[in-house]
C-alpha cells in the first residue's frame, strides 16, 4: 500500500516537474500546429494558438466530417 501511494504521488508530480524551469524567449523556428477535430472546441483552440504568438503556424487540419473541415 505504501509503495503504491508513493508511485501514484510521484506520477502525479510529473506534469509539474516537467513544466518547471522551461522558458524560451524566442523560438528558433516557427511552432507548427496541427488541428485534428475541426468542431467548435478544436477550431477555437487553433485560433487561440495562432493568436498567442507570431511564430505559430497552422500546418495541417483533419476531421472525420468534410463539412466541419471546410467550415474551419
VOFIDO-82837 format. One record per residue: residue in three letters; y, z, x of N, C-alpha, C in turn. Coordinates in pm, 1 decimal, padded with zeros to 6 digits. Last residue first. Layout:
<pt res="ALA" n_north="Y" n_up="Z" n_east="X" ca_north="Y" ca_up="Z" ca_east="X" c_north="Y" c_up="Z" c_east="X"/>
...
END
This chain:
<pt res="UNK" n_north="02519.4" n_up="-04092.0" n_east="-01407.2" ca_north="02565.3" ca_up="-04004.3" ca_east="-01298.1" c_north="02643.7" c_up="-04085.2" c_east="-01197.1"/>
<pt res="UNK" n_north="02431.8" n_up="-04301.4" n_east="-01561.3" ca_north="02546.0" ca_up="-04223.1" ca_east="-01607.0" c_north="02604.8" c_up="-04135.8" c_east="-01496.5"/>
<pt res="UNK" n_north="02206.7" n_up="-04390.4" n_east="-01420.0" ca_north="02321.7" ca_up="-04480.2" ca_east="-01436.3" c_north="02447.5" c_up="-04401.3" c_east="-01476.0"/>
<pt res="UNK" n_north="02041.9" n_up="-04165.8" n_east="-01449.1" ca_north="02079.9" ca_up="-04213.0" ca_east="-01315.8" c_north="02203.6" c_up="-04301.6" c_east="-01324.2"/>
<pt res="UNK" n_north="02008.8" n_up="-04157.9" n_east="-01723.5" ca_north="02075.5" ca_up="-04047.1" ca_east="-01654.2" c_north="02122.3" c_up="-04087.7" c_east="-01515.5"/>
<pt res="UNK" n_north="01867.5" n_up="-04396.9" n_east="-01764.5" ca_north="01999.6" ca_up="-04380.2" ca_east="-01825.2" c_north="02076.1" c_up="-04264.6" c_east="-01761.0"/>
<pt res="UNK" n_north="01619.9" n_up="-04356.5" n_east="-01631.4" ca_north="01716.1" ca_up="-04455.7" ca_east="-01581.0" c_north="01855.8" c_up="-04434.9" c_east="-01638.6"/>
<pt res="UNK" n_north="01467.0" n_up="-04060.3" n_east="-01548.8" ca_north="01521.6" ca_up="-04137.4" ca_east="-01660.3" c_north="01635.1" c_up="-04227.8" c_east="-01611.0"/>
<pt res="UNK" n_north="01407.5" n_up="-03930.8" n_east="-01320.3" ca_north="01294.8" ca_up="-03987.7" ca_east="-01392.9" c_north="01342.3" c_up="-04077.9" c_east="-01506.6"/>
<pt res="UNK" n_north="01624.1" n_up="-04002.9" n_east="-01045.8" ca_north="01597.2" ca_up="-03933.8" ca_east="-01170.6" c_north="01480.5" c_up="-04003.6" c_east="-01238.3"/>
<pt res="UNK" n_north="01822.0" n_up="-03992.8" n_east="-00749.5" ca_north="01696.2" ca_up="-04023.7" ca_east="-00816.8" c_north="01685.2" c_up="-03942.3" c_east="-00944.7"/>
<pt res="UNK" n_north="02026.7" n_up="-04104.3" n_east="-00480.3" ca_north="02016.8" ca_up="-04043.1" ca_east="-00612.6" c_north="01885.1" c_up="-04085.9" c_east="-00675.6"/>
<pt res="UNK" n_north="02182.5" n_up="-04066.7" n_east="-00158.4" ca_north="02070.9" ca_up="-04110.0" ca_east="-00243.4" c_north="02074.8" c_up="-04035.5" c_east="-00375.7"/>
<pt res="UNK" n_north="02413.3" n_up="-03981.7" n_east="-00028.1" ca_north="02342.2" ca_up="-04097.0" ca_east="00026.6" c_north="02228.3" c_up="-04146.8" c_east="-00061.0"/>
<pt res="UNK" n_north="02724.1" n_up="-03849.5" n_east="-00025.1" ca_north="02609.9" ca_up="-03865.9" ca_east="-00114.4" c_north="02538.1" c_up="-03993.2" c_east="-00073.6"/>
<pt res="UNK" n_north="02861.4" n_up="-03656.0" n_east="00235.3" ca_north="02838.6" ca_up="-03790.5" ca_east="00181.9" c_north="02714.4" c_up="-03790.7" c_east="00093.5"/>
<pt res="UNK" n_north="03108.7" n_up="-03451.3" n_east="00365.9" ca_north="02987.3" ca_up="-03454.9" ca_east="00283.8" c_north="02977.2" c_up="-03593.4" c_east="00220.0"/>
<pt res="UNK" n_north="03348.6" n_up="-03414.8" n_east="00499.0" ca_north="03237.7" ca_up="-03474.9" ca_east="00573.5" c_north="03106.1" c_up="-03476.5" c_east="00496.1"/>
<pt res="UNK" n_north="03526.6" n_up="-03276.1" n_east="00337.0" ca_north="03545.8" ca_up="-03420.6" ca_east="00351.8" c_north="03428.0" c_up="-03488.9" c_east="00421.0"/>
<pt res="UNK" n_north="03383.5" n_up="-03042.5" n_east="00109.4" ca_north="03427.2" ca_up="-03077.6" ca_east="00244.2" c_north="03435.6" c_up="-03229.2" c_east="00256.6"/>
<pt res="UNK" n_north="03348.3" n_up="-03004.6" n_east="-00164.8" ca_north="03351.3" ca_up="-02888.3" ca_east="-00075.8" c_north="03409.2" c_up="-02920.8" c_east="00061.6"/>
<pt res="UNK" n_north="03311.4" n_up="-03227.2" n_east="-00317.1" ca_north="03446.0" ca_up="-03170.9" ca_east="-00313.1" c_north="03460.1" c_up="-03057.4" c_east="-00212.4"/>
<pt res="UNK" n_north="03038.7" n_up="-03266.4" n_east="-00293.2" ca_north="03130.0" ca_up="-03368.5" ca_east="-00241.5" c_north="03272.7" c_up="-03316.6" c_east="-00230.3"/>
<pt res="UNK" n_north="02942.6" n_up="-03038.8" n_east="-00424.0" ca_north="02912.5" ca_up="-03059.5" ca_east="-00282.2" c_north="03009.0" c_up="-03159.6" c_east="-00220.8"/>
<pt res="UNK" n_north="03032.3" n_up="-03085.9" n_east="-00685.4" ca_north="03082.3" ca_up="-02970.0" ca_east="-00610.7" c_north="03058.4" c_up="-02986.1" c_east="-00461.5"/>
<pt res="UNK" n_north="02880.3" n_up="-03313.7" n_east="-00745.2" ca_north="03027.1" ca_up="-03321.5" ca_east="-00744.9" c_north="03085.8" c_up="-03205.8" c_east="-00665.3"/>
<pt res="UNK" n_north="02624.3" n_up="-03202.2" n_east="-00736.5" ca_north="02661.0" ca_up="-03308.7" ca_east="-00643.2" c_north="02812.4" c_up="-03322.0" c_east="-00633.0"/>
<pt res="UNK" n_north="02637.7" n_up="-03023.2" n_east="-00949.0" ca_north="02616.9" ca_up="-02971.8" ca_east="-00813.9" c_north="02655.0" c_up="-03075.9" c_east="-00709.6"/>
<pt res="UNK" n_north="02665.1" n_up="-03204.8" n_east="-01162.7" ca_north="02770.8" ca_up="-03107.5" ca_east="-01133.9" c_north="02759.1" c_up="-03051.2" c_east="-00993.4"/>
<pt res="UNK" n_north="02419.0" n_up="-03335.5" n_east="-01147.0" ca_north="02542.2" ca_up="-03411.1" ca_east="-01125.4" c_north="02657.6" c_up="-03317.4" c_east="-01092.8"/>
<pt res="UNK" n_north="02246.4" n_up="-03117.9" n_east="-01206.0" ca_north="02236.9" ca_up="-03191.1" ca_east="-01079.9" c_north="02363.6" c_up="-03266.4" c_east="-01047.4"/>
<pt res="UNK" n_north="02332.2" n_up="-03039.0" n_east="-01464.5" ca_north="02335.5" ca_up="-02945.2" ca_east="-01350.9" c_north="02334.1" c_up="-03018.7" c_east="-01217.2"/>
<pt res="UNK" n_north="02299.7" n_up="-03280.2" n_east="-01621.6" ca_north="02426.7" ca_up="-03209.8" ca_east="-01609.6" c_north="02436.0" c_up="-03118.2" c_east="-01489.3"/>
<pt res="UNK" n_north="02081.5" n_up="-03498.1" n_east="-01431.0" ca_north="02130.4" ca_up="-03438.6" ca_east="-01554.4" c_north="02261.0" c_up="-03365.7" c_east="-01529.0"/>
<pt res="UNK" n_north="01949.8" n_up="-03618.7" n_east="-01217.8" ca_north="02089.2" ca_up="-03655.2" ca_east="-01245.7" c_north="02138.2" c_up="-03605.7" c_east="-01380.6"/>
<pt res="UNK" n_north="01750.8" n_up="-03553.6" n_east="-00977.5" ca_north="01772.7" ca_up="-03496.3" ca_east="-01109.7" c_north="01917.8" c_up="-03512.0" c_east="-01147.5"/>
<pt res="UNK" n_north="01854.8" n_up="-03528.8" n_east="-00666.4" ca_north="01729.7" ca_up="-03552.5" ca_east="-00738.1" c_north="01741.5" c_up="-03478.7" c_east="-00870.3"/>
<pt res="UNK" n_north="02074.0" n_up="-03645.3" n_east="-00435.0" ca_north="02067.7" ca_up="-03586.8" ca_east="-00568.6" c_north="01936.4" c_up="-03627.0" c_east="-00634.0"/>
<pt res="UNK" n_north="02138.7" n_up="-03566.0" n_east="-00099.4" ca_north="02064.2" ca_up="-03649.6" ca_east="-00193.3" c_north="02054.6" c_up="-03574.8" c_east="-00325.3"/>
<pt res="UNK" n_north="02383.1" n_up="-03569.5" n_east="00155.0" ca_north="02328.5" ca_up="-03502.8" ca_east="00037.8" c_north="02254.7" c_up="-03604.9" c_east="-00047.0"/>
<pt res="UNK" n_north="02475.8" n_up="-03518.8" n_east="00486.9" ca_north="02420.7" ca_up="-03612.9" ca_east="00390.0" c_north="02348.8" c_up="-03536.8" c_east="00279.5"/>
<pt res="UNK" n_north="02759.8" n_up="-03452.1" n_east="00654.7" ca_north="02648.2" ca_up="-03384.3" ca_east="00589.5" c_north="02599.9" c_up="-03476.4" c_east="00478.7"/>
<pt res="UNK" n_north="02858.1" n_up="-03641.2" n_east="00944.6" ca_north="02867.1" ca_up="-03610.8" ca_east="00801.1" c_north="02741.7" c_up="-03541.2" c_east="00749.6"/>
<pt res="UNK" n_north="02849.5" n_up="-03450.7" n_east="01252.2" ca_north="02826.6" ca_up="-03573.7" ca_east="01176.4" c_north="02839.8" c_up="-03539.5" c_east="01028.2"/>
<pt res="UNK" n_north="02923.0" n_up="-03203.5" n_east="01344.6" ca_north="02932.8" ca_up="-03316.6" ca_east="01436.8" c_north="02912.6" c_up="-03451.4" c_east="01367.1"/>
<pt res="UNK" n_north="03134.7" n_up="-03002.8" n_east="01139.2" ca_north="03003.4" ca_up="-03062.1" ca_east="01160.7" c_north="03017.4" c_up="-03183.3" c_east="01253.1"/>
<pt res="UNK" n_north="03335.1" n_up="-02744.8" n_east="01246.2" ca_north="03331.4" ca_up="-02883.7" ca_east="01203.7" c_north="03194.2" c_up="-02939.7" c_east="01235.8"/>
<pt res="UNK" n_north="03261.2" n_up="-02474.0" n_east="01265.3" ca_north="03398.1" ca_up="-02512.0" ca_east="01231.3" c_north="03401.3" c_up="-02654.6" c_east="01178.5"/>
<pt res="UNK" n_north="02988.7" n_up="-02306.8" n_east="01140.7" ca_north="03030.6" ca_up="-02424.6" ca_east="01217.9" c_north="03169.6" c_up="-02462.9" c_east="01172.0"/>
<pt res="UNK" n_north="02790.4" n_up="-02025.8" n_east="01160.3" ca_north="02916.5" ca_up="-02081.0" ca_east="01114.0" c_north="02951.4" c_up="-02198.9" c_east="01202.9"/>
<pt res="UNK" n_north="02570.8" n_up="-01769.8" n_east="01122.5" ca_north="02577.6" ca_up="-01914.3" ca_east="01138.9" c_north="02707.9" c_up="-01965.1" c_east="01079.1"/>
<pt res="UNK" n_north="02539.0" n_up="-01496.8" n_east="01075.2" ca_north="02586.5" ca_up="-01540.8" ca_east="01205.0" c_north="02591.4" c_up="-01691.1" c_east="01225.6"/>
<pt res="UNK" n_north="02280.8" n_up="-01509.6" n_east="00840.2" ca_north="02374.6" ca_up="-01427.2" ca_east="00915.2" c_north="02411.4" c_up="-01491.8" c_east="01047.8"/>
<pt res="UNK" n_north="02082.2" n_up="-01646.7" n_east="00715.0" ca_north="02218.6" ca_up="-01696.1" ca_east="00697.9" c_north="02320.9" c_up="-01617.7" c_east="00780.1"/>
<pt res="UNK" n_north="01850.9" n_up="-01507.6" n_east="00781.7" ca_north="01860.8" ca_up="-01649.5" ca_east="00818.3" c_north="02003.2" c_up="-01700.0" c_east="00807.8"/>
<pt res="UNK" n_north="01887.5" n_up="-01258.9" n_east="00670.0" ca_north="01886.0" ca_up="-01270.8" ca_east="00815.7" c_north="01904.5" c_up="-01414.9" c_east="00858.6"/>
<pt res="UNK" n_north="01865.0" n_up="-01322.5" n_east="00399.0" ca_north="01987.6" ca_up="-01263.3" ca_east="00451.1" c_north="01996.4" c_up="-01277.1" c_east="00602.3"/>
<pt res="UNK" n_north="01603.1" n_up="-01425.9" n_east="00375.5" ca_north="01719.3" ca_up="-01509.9" ca_east="00343.0" c_north="01850.2" c_up="-01454.5" c_east="00397.6"/>
<pt res="UNK" n_north="01445.7" n_up="-01193.5" n_east="00471.2" ca_north="01453.6" ca_up="-01320.0" ca_east="00545.6" c_north="01573.4" c_up="-01405.0" c_east="00505.4"/>
<pt res="UNK" n_north="01412.8" n_up="-00973.6" n_east="00310.6" ca_north="01527.3" ca_up="-00973.5" ca_east="00401.1" c_north="01545.7" c_up="-01105.9" c_east="00473.4"/>
<pt res="UNK" n_north="01175.0" n_up="-01013.5" n_east="00180.0" ca_north="01297.5" ca_up="-01014.2" ca_east="00100.1" c_north="01421.8" c_up="-01021.0" c_east="00188.1"/>
<pt res="UNK" n_north="00994.1" n_up="-00980.7" n_east="00386.6" ca_north="01012.4" ca_up="-01114.0" ca_east="00329.3" c_north="01139.2" c_up="-01122.9" c_east="00245.6"/>
<pt res="UNK" n_north="01015.2" n_up="-00702.9" n_east="00423.3" ca_north="01053.4" ca_up="-00795.3" ca_east="00530.3" c_north="01077.9" c_up="-00935.0" c_east="00478.8"/>
<pt res="UNK" n_north="00913.8" n_up="-00611.9" n_east="00181.4" ca_north="01051.6" ca_up="-00581.8" ca_east="00219.9" c_north="01101.2" c_up="-00673.8" c_east="00329.1"/>
<pt res="UNK" n_north="00649.7" n_up="-00705.4" n_east="00205.8" ca_north="00735.1" ca_up="-00751.8" ca_east="00096.8" c_north="00882.2" c_up="-00727.3" c_east="00129.4"/>
<pt res="UNK" n_north="00563.7" n_up="-00556.1" n_east="00428.7" ca_north="00565.0" ca_up="-00702.6" ca_east="00434.4" c_north="00657.7" c_up="-00758.7" c_east="00327.4"/>
<pt res="UNK" n_north="00588.2" n_up="-00295.3" n_east="00326.2" ca_north="00661.9" ca_up="-00334.8" ca_east="00445.8" c_north="00672.5" c_up="-00486.9" c_east="00456.5"/>
<pt res="UNK" n_north="00410.7" n_up="-00302.1" n_east="00110.2" ca_north="00552.3" ca_up="-00274.5" ca_east="00086.3" c_north="00636.2" c_up="-00318.2" c_east="00205.6"/>
<pt res="UNK" n_north="00170.8" n_up="-00345.1" n_east="00247.9" ca_north="00218.0" ca_up="-00443.3" ca_east="00150.6" c_north="00366.2" c_up="-00424.8" c_east="00123.1"/>
<pt res="UNK" n_north="00154.7" n_up="-00105.0" n_east="00393.3" ca_north="00163.8" ca_up="-00232.4" ca_east="00464.4" c_north="00217.1" c_up="-00341.3" c_east="00371.4"/>
<pt res="UNK" n_north="00127.8" n_up="00084.0" n_east="00190.5" ca_north="00243.7" ca_up="00089.5" ca_east="00278.5" c_north="00264.4" c_up="-00044.3" c_east="00349.6"/>
<pt res="UNK" n_north="-00117.0" n_up="00000.0" n_east="00081.6" ca_north="00000.0" ca_up="00000.0" ca_east="00000.0" c_north="00126.0" c_up="00000.0" c_east="00087.8"/>
END
